[in-house]
Amino acid sequence: MNIISLRSGDERLIRQAAQLLLDAFREHWPDAWPTLKEGLQEVHEMLHTERICRVAVDEQGNLLGIIGGIPQYDGLVWELHPIAVQPNRQGKGLGRALVEDFEKQVRLKGGLTITLGTDDEDNMTSLSGVDLYESLWEKVKNIRNLKNHPFEFYQKMGYVITGVVIDANGIGKPDILMSKRIRK
Ligand SMILES: CC(C)(COP(=O)(O)OP(=O)(O)OC[C@H]1O[C@@H](n2cnc3c(N)ncnc32)[C@H](O)[C@@H]1OP(=O)(O)O)[C@@H](O)C(=O)NCCC(=O)NCCS
């Protein structure tokens, strides 16, 4: 497995990346990229020169995973968006490898902090279906993972919950905000 930058001329990998976005998000976030056209549009946006777009490929050059980053606050903060690993290759350390590589790329560009939003639209955590305006931080402190929501993956990578966008995807469907400082 290799992690490389995705190039705008690599049509084969770009198509595989668009398909991966559909496949990886279909189950819990069906509205994220419902069609290949929207997946392709997202991947082309990921290739903008100021952004980071890295892919994990196997020995045959086929796509295993993808991660993207968007600079904010003059490049001091980078938003991790999106990350996806081929469904049949998940749980084998590829996500961790992609995040670690991404952190290295952000460090090289002078970033201090990585931030991200991870939606809970499908009752996957204890933060969904409740009124987060009541005792918000108590609820955040006691968050439970009900259906393999990725917030726990990010926690394992050292990310902490810094906030919640309440009702981001409808009433009781928040976006969970997480960050990690990547420089001492
Ligand atoms: C989330 C995702 C990128 C993780 O990649 P992965 O290759 O499966 O993760 P890894 O195998 O590197 O896992 C690293 C650790 O996180 C844990 N982990 C991974 N996904 C998890 C989840 N959904 N819930 C809880 N823990 C998880 C693993 O068990 C592992 O723990 P360990 O270090 O104690 O063994 C991948 O599952 C994926 O593409 N999911 C669908 C798309 C998605 O959810 N993207 C993020 C939306 S914000």
The ligand as a MOL file (V3000), in Angstrom:
LIG
                    3D

  0  0  0     0  0            999 V3000
M  V30 BEGIN CTAB
M  V30 COUNTS 48 50 0 0 0
M  V30 BEGIN ATOM
M  V30 1 C -14.1510 5.8660 9.3130 0
M  V30 2 C -13.1270 5.1580 8.4060 0
M  V30 3 C -12.4190 6.1760 7.5280 0
M  V30 4 C -12.1120 4.4470 9.3170 0
M  V30 5 O -11.1570 3.7690 8.5070 0
M  V30 6 P -10.7150 2.2860 8.8670 0
M  V30 7 O -9.6410 1.8760 7.9410 0
M  V30 8 O -11.9310 1.4310 8.9370 0
M  V30 9 O -10.1440 2.5050 10.3600 0
M  V30 10 P -8.8680 1.8260 11.0390 0
M  V30 11 O -8.8740 0.3440 10.7470 0
M  V30 12 O -7.6370 2.5700 10.6940 0
M  V30 13 O -9.2460 2.0570 12.5700 0
M  V30 14 C -8.4160 2.7150 13.5200 0
M  V30 15 C -9.0730 2.5310 14.8880 0
M  V30 16 O -10.3520 3.1610 14.9090 0
M  V30 17 C -11.3780 2.2030 15.2060 0
M  V30 18 N -12.5450 2.5200 14.3630 0
M  V30 19 C -12.5740 2.6460 13.0190 0
M  V30 20 N -13.8120 2.9600 12.6060 0
M  V30 21 C -14.5850 3.0190 13.7250 0
M  V30 22 C -15.9520 3.2860 13.9390 0
M  V30 23 N -16.7690 3.5760 12.9400 0
M  V30 24 N -16.4180 3.2610 15.2180 0
M  V30 25 C -15.5860 2.9740 16.2530 0
M  V30 26 N -14.2570 2.7170 16.1020 0
M  V30 27 C -13.7810 2.7410 14.8420 0
M  V30 28 C -10.7820 0.8600 14.8490 0
M  V30 29 O -11.3990 -0.1670 15.5740 0
M  V30 30 C -9.3290 1.0700 15.2360 0
M  V30 31 O -9.2140 0.9370 16.6420 0
M  V30 32 P -7.8950 0.3030 17.3230 0
M  V30 33 O -6.7590 1.2520 16.9740 0
M  V30 34 O -8.2360 0.3000 18.7650 0
M  V30 35 O -7.7110 -1.0410 16.7040 0
M  V30 36 C -13.8110 4.0630 7.5230 0
M  V30 37 O -14.4420 3.1280 8.3540 0
M  V30 38 C -14.8030 4.6060 6.5270 0
M  V30 39 O -14.4530 4.9230 5.3920 0
M  V30 40 N -16.0870 4.6890 6.9360 0
M  V30 41 C -17.1560 5.1840 6.0290 0
M  V30 42 C -17.0210 6.6590 5.7350 0
M  V30 43 C -16.8980 7.4810 6.9980 0
M  V30 44 O -17.4970 7.1940 8.0260 0
M  V30 45 N -16.1140 8.5740 6.9150 0
M  V30 46 C -15.9930 9.5400 8.0020 0
M  V30 47 C -17.1880 10.4120 8.0210 0
M  V30 48 S -16.9230 11.8130 9.0420 0
M  V30 END ATOM
M  V30 BEGIN BOND
M  V30 1 1 1 2
M  V30 2 1 2 3
M  V30 3 1 2 4
M  V30 4 1 2 36
M  V30 5 1 4 5
M  V30 6 1 5 6
M  V30 7 2 6 7
M  V30 8 1 6 8
M  V30 9 1 6 9
M  V30 10 1 9 10
M  V30 11 2 10 11
M  V30 12 1 10 12
M  V30 13 1 10 13
M  V30 14 1 13 14
M  V30 15 1 14 15
M  V30 16 1 15 16
M  V30 17 1 15 30
M  V30 18 1 16 17
M  V30 19 1 17 18
M  V30 20 1 17 28
M  V30 21 1 18 19
M  V30 22 1 18 27
M  V30 23 2 19 20
M  V30 24 1 20 21
M  V30 25 1 21 22
M  V30 26 2 21 27
M  V30 27 1 22 23
M  V30 28 2 22 24
M  V30 29 1 24 25
M  V30 30 2 25 26
M  V30 31 1 26 27
M  V30 32 1 28 29
M  V30 33 1 28 30
M  V30 34 1 30 31
M  V30 35 1 31 32
M  V30 36 2 32 33
M  V30 37 1 32 34
M  V30 38 1 32 35
M  V30 39 1 36 37
M  V30 40 1 36 38
M  V30 41 2 38 39
M  V30 42 1 38 40
M  V30 43 1 40 41
M  V30 44 1 41 42
M  V30 45 1 42 43
M  V30 46 2 43 44
M  V30 47 1 43 45
M  V30 48 1 45 46
M  V30 49 1 46 47
M  V30 50 1 47 48
M  V30 END BOND
M  V30 END CTAB
M  END
